[in-house]
């Protein structure tokens, strides 16, 4: 298996990107193309013991910055590490592309300039995998499509269910639709229309869910429009960071609290690992005609390695073919104007 990695993606590129690639090549046994500025990547790679590992540098003279606008960068930087890495997939030289760079740019480049959409896909969906309770919950869309149609949400459900089944190994994944109540009559007009379509979609639709059901593990796949998904994700990140900050403050309040914190440190670490997004590393961009895994810009080497592991799972599960086959088999839901 050959994975193309955007070596210029992270906030501190190419340091964690290259180190993560070395870890992945050693632990996962995959071949990796390190796509980026050859001089910088080679200098960083020299700092690591990579003897016997299959790591090849592919020069990319340009890099996509986090500040670059997705609508512009697709054409403005045709020789970026994102473009070249995805072209490796489009040309069949690599089986998947991994980046922890600019999410919007990755979406635009994949959809409009390199891989394009799988035939029949209305809109690609950005996903995240929430590592709660030791079992990842797939959430989509988280920002690619702020305004959605019911047909798109139904298709997101099919694609997410297929990914959970073929890449994550879930048998008959439970699919829920985010709403402000569990009753099927609740929610916006969009949610109500999507719920009707989901009941006919062929997925294991368990009904509407609130955030507590998502966090509580009631579903394996949670479907929503990109605006709601983005707000949900950012709210969860903010609440988590705030709670952990409160805990740290209280554990430093006096000597008794400091002692309790010292004794409880192993437990706190275990709790953090259960919600640490770096344990997952990255999540797929579903609907494009190739495996694309996107992680967070602040990823460390551990997260980059795990993002590459997600790519390995997606390729092994033949997820692109599974989605193409699944959409053909799903009940027809034509996109309405």
C-alpha positions in Angstrom: 0.0 0.0 0.0 1.3 3.4 -1.0 0.2 6.6 0.9 0.9 10.1 -0.3 1.5 12.4 2.7 1.4 16.2 2.5 4.7 16.9 4.3 3.9 20.7 4.3 0.5 20.4 5.9 0.8 20.9 9.7 1.2 24.1 11.6 4.9 23.2 12.2 5.6 21.5 8.9 7.5 19.5 8.0 8.6 18.4 11.6 5.6 16.4 12.8 4.6 15.4 9.3 7.9 13.7 8.6 8.2 12.1 12.0 4.7 10.8 11.7 5.5 9.3 8.3 8.6 7.5 9.8 6.4 6.1 12.6 3.8 4.9 10.2 6.3 3.3 7.8 7.8 1.5 10.7 4.7 0.4 12.6 2.1 0.0 9.8 4.4 -1.3 7.0 3.1 1.1 4.4 5.1 2.9 1.7 4.9 6.6 1.9 5.5 9.4 -0.5 6.6 12.5 1.4 5.2 15.4 -0.8 6.7 18.8 -0.2 9.8 21.0 -0.5 12.5 18.5 -1.1 15.3 20.3 0.7 13.2 20.9 3.8 11.8 17.4 3.8 15.2 15.7 3.2 16.8 17.8 6.0 14.1 16.8 8.5 14.1 13.1 7.4 17.9 13.0 8.1 17.1 13.6 11.7 15.4 10.2 12.0 16.5 6.6 11.7 14.6 5.5 8.5 16.9 2.8 7.3 15.0 0.0 5.7 11.8 2.0 5.6 10.0 2.8 2.3 9.9 6.6 2.2 10.2 8.5 -1.0 10.4 12.3 -1.4 8.3 13.9 -4.1 9.2 17.5 -4.7 6.4 20.1 -4.5 7.7 23.7 -5.0 4.6 25.2 -3.5 2.6 24.8 -0.2 -0.9 25.7 0.8 -1.0 28.0 3.8 -3.7 27.9 6.4 -4.5 31.5 5.5 -5.0 30.6 1.8 -8.6 31.0 0.5 -10.0 27.6 -0.8 -11.7 29.2 -3.7 -8.4 30.8 -4.9 -5.7 28.3 -4.0 -7.0 25.6 -6.3 -5.8 27.5 -9.4 -3.3 29.8 -7.8 -0.9 27.0 -6.6 -1.1 24.1 -9.1 2.2 22.8 -7.9 1.4 22.7 -4.2 2.0 19.6 -2.1 -1.8 19.1 -2.0 -2.2 19.2 -5.8 0.7 16.9 -6.4 -0.2 14.5 -3.6 -3.8 14.1 -4.9 -2.6 13.7 -8.5 -0.5 10.8 -7.3 -3.8 9.2 -6.2 -5.6 10.2 -9.4 -2.8 8.7 -11.5 -2.8 5.5 -9.6 0.7 5.9 -8.1 -0.7 6.2 -4.6 -3.6 4.5 -2.9 -4.5 7.4 -0.6 -3.7 11.0 0.3 -3.2 12.3 3.8 -3.0 16.0 4.9 -3.2 17.9 8.2 -3.3 21.1 6.3 -6.0 23.6 5.1 -9.2 21.7 5.2 -11.1 24.0 2.8 -8.3 23.9 0.3 -8.1 20.1 0.4 -11.9 20.0 -0.2 -11.6 22.4 -3.2 -8.6 20.8 -4.7 -9.9 17.3 -4.4 -13.4 18.1 -5.7 -12.7 20.7 -8.4 -9.1 20.0 -9.6 -7.8 16.5 -9.1 -10.0 13.6 -7.9 -13.5 14.9 -8.7 -16.6 13.3 -7.3 -17.6 9.6 -7.4 -20.3 9.3 -10.1 -23.7 9.9 -8.5 -22.5 11.9 -5.5 -24.4 15.2 -5.0 -21.8 16.8 -2.6 -18.8 15.4 -0.8 -18.9 15.5 3.0 -16.3 16.4 5.5 -16.2 13.9 8.4 -14.8 13.7 11.8 -14.4 10.6 14.0 -15.1 11.3 17.7 -13.2 8.8 19.9 -15.7 8.5 22.7 -15.9 5.4 24.9 -13.2 3.7 22.9 -15.3 3.5 19.8 -15.2 6.2 17.1 -18.5 7.8 16.1 -18.5 9.2 12.6 -20.0 12.7 12.3 -20.8 14.3 8.9 -21.0 16.9 7.4 -18.8 19.2 9.6 -18.4 22.1 7.3 -18.3 21.3 3.6 -21.9 22.1 2.9 -23.4 24.8 5.2 -26.7 24.8 3.4 -28.0 21.3 2.5 -30.8 19.6 0.8 -32.6 16.5 2.3 -31.3 14.4 -0.5 -27.7 15.3 0.4 -28.2 14.3 4.0 -29.6 11.0 2.9 -26.6 10.4 0.8 -24.3 11.5 3.6 -25.9 8.7 5.7 -25.3 6.1 3.0 -21.6 7.1 2.6 -21.0 7.4 6.3 -22.6 4.0 6.9 -20.5 2.4 4.2 -17.4 3.9 5.7 -18.2 2.7 9.2 -18.9 -0.8 7.9 -16.0 -1.2 5.4 -13.2 0.9 7.1 -14.1 0.8 10.7 -15.5 -2.7 10.8 -18.9 -1.9 12.3 -21.7 -4.4 11.5 -24.9 -2.7 10.5 -23.8 0.8 11.7 -26.5 2.7 13.6 -27.3 6.0 11.8 -28.9 9.0 13.6 -30.0 12.4 12.3 -29.1 15.4 14.5 -32.2 17.2 15.7 -33.5 19.2 18.7 -35.6 16.2 19.8 -35.8 12.4 19.3 -39.3 12.4 17.9 -39.4 12.2 14.1 -41.6 15.2 13.9 -39.0 17.5 15.6 -36.5 19.6 13.8 -36.4 22.0 10.9 -38.1 21.3 7.6 -34.8 20.0 6.3 -34.5 17.6 9.2 -38.1 16.4 8.8 -37.7 15.8 5.1 -34.3 14.1 5.6 -35.8 11.8 8.2 -38.4 10.6 5.7 -35.7 9.9 3.1 -33.5 8.1 5.7 -36.2 5.7 6.5 -36.2 4.6 2.9 -32.4 4.8 2.3 -31.5 1.2 3.3 -29.2 2.3 6.2 -29.9 1.2 9.8 -31.6 4.5 10.7 -32.4 4.6 14.4 -34.1 8.0 14.3 -33.4 11.5 15.4 -30.7 12.1 18.0 -29.6 14.9 20.2 -25.9 15.6 21.0 -26.1 13.5 24.2 -27.0 10.4 22.2 -24.0 11.0 19.9 -21.6 11.4 22.9 -23.3 8.5 24.7 -22.6 6.0 21.9 -26.2 5.4 20.8 -25.2 5.8 17.1 -22.2 4.9 15.0 -22.9 7.6 12.4 -24.4 11.0 13.1 -25.7 13.0 10.1 -26.3 16.7 9.9 -25.8 19.7 7.6 -22.4 21.3 7.5 -23.4 24.4 9.5 -24.8 22.4 12.4 -21.9 20.0 12.3 -19.3 22.7 12.4 -21.0 24.5 15.3 -21.4 21.1 17.2 -17.7 20.2 16.7 -16.4 23.6 17.8 -18.8 23.8 20.7 -17.5 20.3 21.9 -13.9 21.4 21.5 -14.5 24.6 23.5 -16.4 22.9 26.3 -13.8 20.2 26.6 -10.9 22.7 26.7 -12.8 24.8 29.3 -13.6 21.8 31.6 -10.0 20.6 31.5 -8.8 24.1 32.2 -11.1 24.3 35.2 -9.8 21.0 36.5 -6.2 22.1 36.2 -7.0 25.4 38.1 -8.7 23.6 40.9 -6.0 21.0 41.3 -3.5 23.8 41.9 -5.7 25.7 44.4 -4.0 24.3 47.6 -1.7 21.6 48.7 -4.5 19.1 49.3 -5.7 19.6 45.7 -2.2 19.3 44.4 -1.7 16.0 46.2 -5.1 14.7 44.9 -4.0 15.8 41.4 -0.7 13.9 41.7 -2.5 10.8 42.9 -5.1 11.1 40.1 -2.7 11.9 37.3 -2.8 8.4 35.7 -6.6 8.4 35.7 -6.7 11.9 34.2 -4.4 10.7 31.4 -6.6 7.8 30.7 -9.7 10.1 30.5 -7.9 12.4 28.2 -6.9 9.6 25.9 -10.5 8.6 25.5 -11.4 12.0 24.0 -8.1 12.9 22.4 -8.7 13.5 18.6 -5.0 12.6 18.0 -5.9 9.0 18.9 -7.9 9.0 15.6 -5.6 11.3 13.7 -7.8 12.2 10.8 -11.1 11.5 9.0 -12.1 10.9 5.4 -13.4 13.3 2.8 -16.3 11.2 1.5 -17.6 11.3 -2.0 -14.5 12.2 -3.9 -13.0 9.6 -6.3 -10.1 8.6 -4.1 -9.2 8.1 -0.5 -8.4 11.5 1.2 -7.8 11.8 4.9 -7.8 15.2 6.6 -6.4 15.9 10.1 -6.0 18.9 12.3 -3.3 21.5 11.6 -1.9 21.3 15.1 -1.3 17.6 14.8 1.8 16.0 16.3 3.7 13.1 14.9 1.4 10.6 16.8 -1.7 12.2 15.1 0.0 12.1 11.7 0.8 8.4 12.1 -2.8 7.7 13.1 -4.1 9.7 10.1 -2.1 7.4 7.9 -3.6 4.5 9.7 -7.0 5.8 8.8 -6.0 5.9 5.2 -4.7 2.3 5.5 -8.1 1.2 6.8 -10.0 3.1 4.1 -7.9 1.6 1.3 -8.1 -1.9 2.8 -11.9 -1.5 3.0 -12.0 -0.5 -0.7 -14.2 2.4 0.5 -14.4 4.3 -2.8 -15.7 1.3 -4.6 -18.0 0.5 -1.7 -19.5 3.9 -1.9 -19.9 3.8 -5.7 -21.6 0.4 -5.4 -23.7 1.5 -2.5 -25.0 4.5 -4.2 -26.0 2.5 -7.2 -27.9 0.1 -5.0 -29.5 2.7 -2.8 -33.1 3.8 -3.6 -33.1 6.6 -6.1 -33.2 10.1 -4.5 -32.7 12.6 -7.2 -31.4 16.0 -6.3 -34.1 18.6 -6.4 -33.5 22.1 -7.7 
